[in-house]
Amino acid sequence: MFFTRPRKAASASARPNVLGRTSDTARLDQKATAPAGRPDLPLFQLHTPGTPIWTDTGYASLARHAYCRNPVAFRAVRLISEAAASVKLVLRSGGREYSDHWLLDLINKPGQHLSRTSLLETLSAHLLLEGNAYLLGGFEDGKPTSLYPLRPDRVRVKAGSDGWPAGYLYSVGRQTVTLSPDPESGLMPLAHMRHFHPLDDHYGMGCLEPARTALDLHQGASNWNKALLDNAARPSGALVYSGGNGHLDGEAFERLKAELESTYQGETNAGRPLLLEGGLDWRPMSLSPKDMDFQEARHGAMREIALAFGVPPLMLGLPGDNTYANYAEAQRALWRQTILPMVARILDGITHWLAPLSPDETLDLAVDLDAVEALSTEREALWRRVSSATFLSDEEKRMAVGYGEDSPQATNDPAHD
């Protein structure tokens, strides 16, 4: 709601104006504000946009603002993390594929209160939201027996004299635990997986920080629409006083403003008629959707949020973003460009962390692409091309499609014999 107080040019007589100042002061104000040669024009106040208020960059603030309150970011995180948790894993070493191995057992049964799906989903969500994922291992006789994902905002890197991480500090409330490498094996009890951050040597960058502007814009547009509905979906207006000498004194102005705010604003006062005294006139300010363009700004913010998370807008149901020919193509792009690289980062971090426990073999933990339904068309096309290649032998065809040598694909882990 806007209030305007037009005033006349100051006369030569000394009389108090609306601010209680004399005519000499009024002349100074007039010379400073009125256009040259037009002292009879009323005074107008020009309003410009103020400084925007952004959401804090802390993990708790961004997670609460985005994941817990923004449906676009929430759906993007759930879509990626649930798909990452549904993959089938294969373990290979030296051209052999293991069906029974302590590493597979550890991931399939990470803990008493945690399943493989929950483990991968939590690590994926932490990488998306914060850019860092921490995995704590429980060891017995030098072998890991359990895995526990830790909240990234509770873990801090303890840098050594050379600048590289020498340990980690895990804090909950007022208690802090120092996690240091094992003195005998040198194995760190904690695995740290992170995205690239151009300005930080120890911590990664998640998807929420670059999407923070779009998140605030989308939330601000939603808050505006909610406030407009609370005000009976009516635009604001101006209350113009044209009686007397053309202006209200300070006491009357403040009283009128307080009465309007307490009596005619809010959803409980929607539709209440406005009772005006003599000389007051209500002039509504009609702002068309084209002038405000909130809906288009909201859709643009939704597309930017989806872009930051690497999700095709078509899969989030955003209007006007049918870039892909069909849903299957968008799903395939999501797997190839977002899900598979993130799962590969997690699996590579786990194998690199536990590599000292198997010094005699090079473990390769990867996603079984043949079990990904979204990539079935690519797999069929590959098999068709390889099958039609008459210049390849059967053994070479098996190698081309990733099945290795013509030998039993599943090999038991010698450690279990």
Helices and strands as residue ranges (DSSP letters): E 2-4, H 23-33, H 59-62, I 63-67, H 71-85, E 89-93, E 96-100, H 102-108, H 116-129, E 132-140, E 143-150, G 152-154, E 155-159, E 165-172, E 175-179, E 190-194, H 212-230, E 237-241, H 250-263, G 267-269, E 280-284, H 289-292, H 294-309, G 313-316, H 327-334, I 335-339, H 340-354, G 355-357, E 364-367, G 369-371, G 373-375, H 376-387, H 394-400, E 410-412, G 414-416
